[in-house]
Structure formats: structure tokens, C-alpha cells
Amino acid sequence: MESCNCIEPQWPADELLMKYQYISDFFIALAYFSIPLELIYFVKKSAVFPYRWVLVQFGAFIVLCGATHLINLWTFTVHSRTVAVVMTTAKVLTAVVSCATALMLVHIIPDLLSVKTRELFLKNKAAELDREMGLIRTQEETGRHVRMLTHEIRSTLDRHTILKTTLVELGRTLSLEECALWMPTRTGLELQLSYTLRQQNPVGYTVPIHLPVINQVFTSNHAIKISPNSPIARLRPIAGKYMPGEVVAVRVPLLHISNFQINDWPELSTKRYALMVLMLPSDSARQWHVHELELVEVVADQVAVALSHAAILEESMRARDLLMEQNVALDLARREAETAIRARNDFLAVMNHEMRTPMHAIIALSSLLQETDLTPEQRLMVETILKSSNLLATLINDVLDLSRLEDGSLQLDLGTFNLHSVFREVHNLIKPVASVKKLLVTLNLAPDLPVYVVGDEKRLLQILLNVVGNAVKFSKEGSISMSAFVAKVESLRDFRSPDFFPMPSDYHFYLRVQVKDSGSGINPQEIPKLFTKFTQTQPLATRNSGGSGLGLAICKRFVHLMEGHIWIESEGLGKGCTANFIVKLGFPERSNESKLPFAPKGQANHVQTNFPGLKVIVMDENGVSRTATKGLLVHLGCDVTPVSSTDECLRVVSQEHRVVFMDVGADGYELAVRLHEKFAKRHERPLIVAVTGSTDKVTKENCIRVGMDGVIVKPVSVDKMRSVLSELLEHRVLLGPM
Amino acid sequence: MDVGQMRRQWVEYTKSLFMEGFLDSQFEQLQQLQDESNPDFVVEVVSLFFEDSERLLNDLTRALDQPSVDFKLVDSYVHQLKGSSSSIGASRVKNACIAFRNFCEEQNVEGCRRCLQQVKQENLLVKNKLETLFRMEQQIVAAGGSIPNMEQIGF
């Protein structure tokens, strides 16, 4: 700032110069005043300005400078002392502020400079982040493509669709020119071009599998860039000159179920690969980027998995179809078997009667014929006829019995009989035959053998006859001894069957019979076969001994039915043979709690003649038959409540009523159902008996279905009703057809 | 006529009813149910039957006179009549009913009408016969005798 020496306006000199100075000072002052204003204005406008204090200082400095120049204007002319004082004050202040500002600037300017540096730094950082963002976006894009591809590939389980889709989607995502899949042939020695993107039907174009480039691809699980001239990449004829795009090949593992081992998944040792070849568009100068390669690798893996899923599915579908077929076949076989069994049972049921009748006729008439006068030749003939027919009758009986035994439908006919007399009878029967062969037959009954026992007399006789008969049959000379005794507990342990544990008790005992003969004996190895049907032990020589081989098999079954055991011992050929059997017999009188399998049917039911006061209900819509039935029951002493409808019956019925007779003419079953609902507990419910005129199966089935306790067929006589009521009250159910 | 003669007459008449098929063993059963505690059982049941059959026959006539015959309804009536007649042992009525039902199944209107006539006729016949029988019984009882037991006669 120039010092102004204008204390005395001595020089009246150039008024022009003075004027110019005057004007300049004025403008300077003006500028000096406006600059801070501008600064303030703009700083206020901008939000961030860290150096307000500096601004204030600067502002003050400028203002004071301006003030100084302004006051200068008054000093051009003569001025008073006040003006001089003001001028001086202003100048002093200005000096102070400007010095302060100068000092302040020393600190501030480096700071301001460094701001610039930081700005540069931030810009660089921003550029870097932008780059990374670009990368991430690319990766994310790749990921999206992979997901989309995978989704497409995995959305189908058909092998061809999977592969086709893969190629199509890859081609689209990566904008490929060509994409091809080479699959290994059956022999595994060649790769065959199976699918391509652009060409519709790839011709059976094969390359051998042991090319170096292929090996290179197969040994790495990355996508590998290969030369466009290698045989696997030459998918189209080279047309003219063009710069083929870069080619990449990747292996696609073909997984089998057996390849999945927990430990080294996904390292697969000996397996097959397919080859996927991808070609970028030619003349495009595009290059394979890393993320694209990664995409290709991931897709290849996914394809492998999808293919294996498809294979597994195919397998399981095939297995399921097979199973279904087998199921159908089995079902058919079962039905056929059932039909066969039914047919056989029907046949047996018919033949049972049909075969025996003529047989009996023949036997009866032949015996009668024997009684008449015959010439010796005739007698011989008749005897032969009789013998043969007896044999045949026995055979028929045996066969039928055996079939019934096998069905399990045979049941013992239990009754009380004289055991000693059975043995004596067998002895008597066998003596004549034995004496013809000059065999001695002895019978030995233990003294403690009970006389009267409970069991199946006929069948026991059959067993004995069979066993003794065999003894006689197979002995040419010597003696036969029969002994019977009660089997003792200790001795029950010592015999051959491991699963027979006889337990005698107060209600039954075990009879043991032993038949020893001194005949031809049996080879010990043949013994197991004795009890099987239709096998003969001595094939050729003794065929004429007769017997079809069924006898022992039947005996065994009967013995088992009697909860016993039968076995044969022999020391060898020519050394005789001992047949043993044990059967369970019951004691009479004490056999109330009999453990024998079949409940005795013999006892006649004691029929009540009258039922005094028995409360019953008769339900019948028809008035006449209702009255008739009521009369019947009243005659038998019952207290009868007649009702004419289901509802009325339900209203009237109570626990006191013991029986409800209902006519099921049209539809009486509903009442039975409602009665079951009303009385949940069986002992509270009255017995329900259906009265019906029809005996057909449908009616019976309906009655069983709704839970009736019995059925009576009309017309009902007094006796019938009497016995029905007796049986009902005794057993709470009607057994057998009425 | 003395009681013995009346009783013999009654037996003959009853036998003839059975022979001619008007009654069957069911009627016999009913007779057996009649005893001192229940002396009029048979008459009661038979009267009930005739009331029932009268009603049913009227219903049947009406049903078959309709322009369009409801065979289900007709069948149900016939079924009831069959049930009643078999309960008292009126076997000819019952047989007629059986034939009637067959025509119902075939939905043969003419056949049904013919059967209805048949049933009516049989019903009337058996009604007359039974009324005669009961009159005889009343006469026997009035003369101080008792009605013979068919079982004892060994019928």
C-alpha cells in the first residue's frame, strides 16, 4: 500500500492527476468492500468450508484496506484533525490485521495444497473399486448362467434332452459358433460324435480315443484350450479362409452307481468320459475368458450328475416294470394253484363217494357169491376177485384219507373204548394170516395198561393193523411179538425225535407199542424213506408183497394227530425189524378238561321242554304270522311281546328280553344292526334270531353280516322252536343249520 | 247226532281239507298250540287272516285297475298275502300267491289279473271250509265234547 503523503495539498498542480487518484481510490475501496461480501456470499452458499476464521480475518483485512482507501478520499482536500485521527486508526488496524493474516496464511496454504493430493488418491481408489465391481458383476453373471443352465439341464430326466439342452444353452450363453459332444462307443476305443448344436444329424463320425489331445483333456478336470485343427474340433469342413475361433474342450464324466465311493468322491479311477468341444465364433477375435472356462467346467460336472440321475431312473423304472410283471405272473400262478386245489378238492369230494359205492357193492356181492355153491375153479376166481377188490378198497380209502390228512381236514373221532379188546382184535385178525406163513404171533399187554381209554378207536386199529401187517408181510419165518405198555417219563426221553416232548398228566397217558419181527429187516439207510408216500423199500424182489407204500405214511399222520411219534429200528438186512409208536390217549371220566384237539360232538343236548317266563319279542310286519309265532312261543311258556315294526321293537326292547325273533321277509336286518348299536355289551343284548322262509346263501350271509345269533327257517314247528330255544339259551348261539 | 259222531265227522272233514290241499301242516301246528290256556287260538288267527286277506285283495284290485300298474306295489301286497297264508297253512292260497308273484316279475298285467281272480277264489274257498269246520267245533263243544287232537289220531 503506498503511503499517502497528502497531508498538505501544496501542489495545486495537476488537478487531472488528483482526479485520477481520487477515482482510483474510490474504485479500490469499492472493490475492497465487495470482495468480502462476495466471499461471504459464496461461502454461505457452500456447505463445506473449513477455514471460516481465516475468512473472517481476510474479510476484516480487506474491509480495513478498503476503509483506508475510502478515508483517503477525504485527505485530498483540507481535512480536519478528526479525519486524520480516523485515518490513522484505520491504518493501524489494517496493519495489525494484515500481519495477522500473513502469519495465518503460512499455516493454511500447505493444508490447502494437501487437499489436492487426497483428492487424487481418492480418485484412484474409486477407479480401482470400479474395476473390481466389474469383475464381481461378471462372476455373478457367470453364476447366473450356470444356475440357469443347471436348471435347464436338471429339469428333465431324459438323457437325450439333457445333452441337447446343455449344448443349446451353452451355445446361447456363451454365443458359441459350434458346440459338440463326443460319446465313447460301446467298445470304449473310439469317441463318436453324438450331438452337435448347429448340425442336425451328426454322421457317425468317430475318432480313436487315444489321441494325445484327448488324453490331455481327459486327465485334467479343467477346460483346456485346444487347437482348432485337431480332429475333435474339426466339425465342419473347412470352407475358404477364415480365422477359426478359439476352441476349448472339457471332459464330462459318465458316472455309474458303482462309482460313488464315500472316500474318494469325486476322484474316479477307471471310468468313461465324454468330450465336450466348444468353439467361439470365427473371425470374432474373441478369447476365452477365465470365467467362461469356469462356467464350462461347472456345466460339465452338472451334466455328469444329471446323466447319472437319468441312468439311475432308467434302471429303477426297468426294475419296477420287471417287478410288476413278476407280480402279475405270481398272481396268475397263485390263482391257478388255487383253482387246481379247488378242483382237486371237488374231485376228491365227489370221488370219495363215487369210488367207494361201487367198491362196496363189488365186495358185498362177491362175499355173497362166496356163500353160494361154486365149483372149485369158480371159488378160486371169486376169492381172487374178493381179495383184489379188498385191496383196491383199502387203497382207495388210504388215498382219500391221506389227501384229507394233508389238507388238515381230518379230525379224530374220539370216544371211549376198550383198549385191551382192540389189541385182542388185532391179534385175532392177524393170527390166520400169520399161521399160513407159519409165523408165531404173541401179544403182551402190560398189567398197568388201562382198559378203558378215550381216543379214536378206528384209527388206532388202523395203525396197529398196518404196523403188524407190515411185520407179517416182510417176515418169511420166525415170530412176531406185539407188546403194549404205558410209556414212562424217563423212557420218553430216549427216542429219536428232537421235538417230541410228551408230558403225561392226570388226564391222559402215552401208550407205547412195540412190534418186533424176525423178518428180512431193513437197511438202516432206507429207514427215513419208509414213511414217505409211495416209496417202496425193496424194489424188485418183493414187489408181490403188495402194498402201495402209503400205509406207513398214513400211520405216521394218524400218530401225529394223536400227538405221538412213530419210528422203526432195524439192525440191517436179514436181522429183523422193530416198529415202535407212542400215542396219547385220554382217561375216561376225568377228561373234562381234555386237551385233545376236537371237542366231542357226541353228547346230546338236553332239550328243555318249557321256558317259563322267558321274555321274548316277536317282530313281524305281517299280523297273521306274528300271531302264529306268538302263539307258538306262548305255548312254550314264554312271555311274548309282539311288535310290528323296527321302531316299535327298539322302543319296547330292554335288557330283560332274552331273545328277539324277527321276520326278515323284506328287510329285517336293520333291526339287528340297531340292536347291536343299542346294546354294546354282549351280555346285555338279547339274542337275535332271524325267521325267514328262504334258505339261500345270500340270506345266511346277510344274517351273519349283521350279527344275528341264529336263523330259523319257516315253517316253524313246536319241536323246532323248542330245540332252537334250548340251544340258544345253552350256547348263546345256534350251531349248525336249522 | 251224538258227540262221537260229530267228532268223527269233524275228523273226516279235517282229513279231507288236508288231502285236498286246502290246509297243510302249518295249520296243524296252530292247532297244537291251542290248549286250555288258549282255547280260541286257531279261530283268532284265522279271523285275523281273513281280515288281512280281504284288505289286501281290495288293495290289489285297486292297484291292478290303475291305468299304469305299479308292479312293485302289487308285488309287496302279494308278498304279504303269501306270508299270511303260509302262516296259517292255507297252502292253496299260498301257491296262488307264488304264481302271482311270478307274473308280477314279468310285469304281465293280464297274467296278474288272472292270478288275482285265482287268489280271490281260493281265499273264498278256504274261508268257507274253515267256517264250516269252526261251526262243527262249536257244535261239539256245545254238546259237551272235546275237539279231537289230530296227533293222537295219527294223521
Chai-1 contact restraints between the chains, C-beta under 6 A:
chainA,res_idxA,chainB,res_idxB,connection_type,confidence,min_distance_angstrom,max_distance_angstrom,comment,restraint_id
A,N622,B,Q80,contact,1.0,0.0,6.0,A-B,restraint_1
A,N622,B,G83,contact,1.0,0.0,6.0,A-B,restraint_2
A,N622,B,S84,contact,1.0,0.0,6.0,A-B,restraint_3
A,G623,B,L48,contact,1.0,0.0,6.0,A-B,restraint_4
A,G623,B,D52,contact,1.0,0.0,6.0,A-B,restraint_5
A,V624,B,L48,contact,1.0,0.0,6.0,A-B,restraint_6
A,V624,B,F49,contact,1.0,0.0,6.0,A-B,restraint_7
A,V624,B,D52,contact,1.0,0.0,6.0,A-B,restraint_8
A,V624,B,S84,contact,1.0,0.0,6.0,A-B,restraint_9
A,V624,B,S87,contact,1.0,0.0,6.0,A-B,restraint_10
A,S625,B,G83,contact,1.0,0.0,6.0,A-B,restraint_11
A,S625,B,S87,contact,1.0,0.0,6.0,A-B,restraint_12
A,T627,B,V45,contact,1.0,0.0,6.0,A-B,restraint_13
A,T627,B,L48,contact,1.0,0.0,6.0,A-B,restraint_14
A,A628,B,V45,contact,1.0,0.0,6.0,A-B,restraint_15
A,A628,B,S87,contact,1.0,0.0,6.0,A-B,restraint_16
A,G631,B,L33,contact,1.0,0.0,6.0,A-B,restraint_17
A,G631,B,F41,contact,1.0,0.0,6.0,A-B,restraint_18
A,L632,B,L33,contact,1.0,0.0,6.0,A-B,restraint_19
A,H635,B,L33,contact,1.0,0.0,6.0,A-B,restraint_20
A,P715,B,Q26,contact,1.0,0.0,6.0,A-B,restraint_21
A,S717,B,Q29,contact,1.0,0.0,6.0,A-B,restraint_22
A,V718,B,Q32,contact,1.0,0.0,6.0,A-B,restraint_23
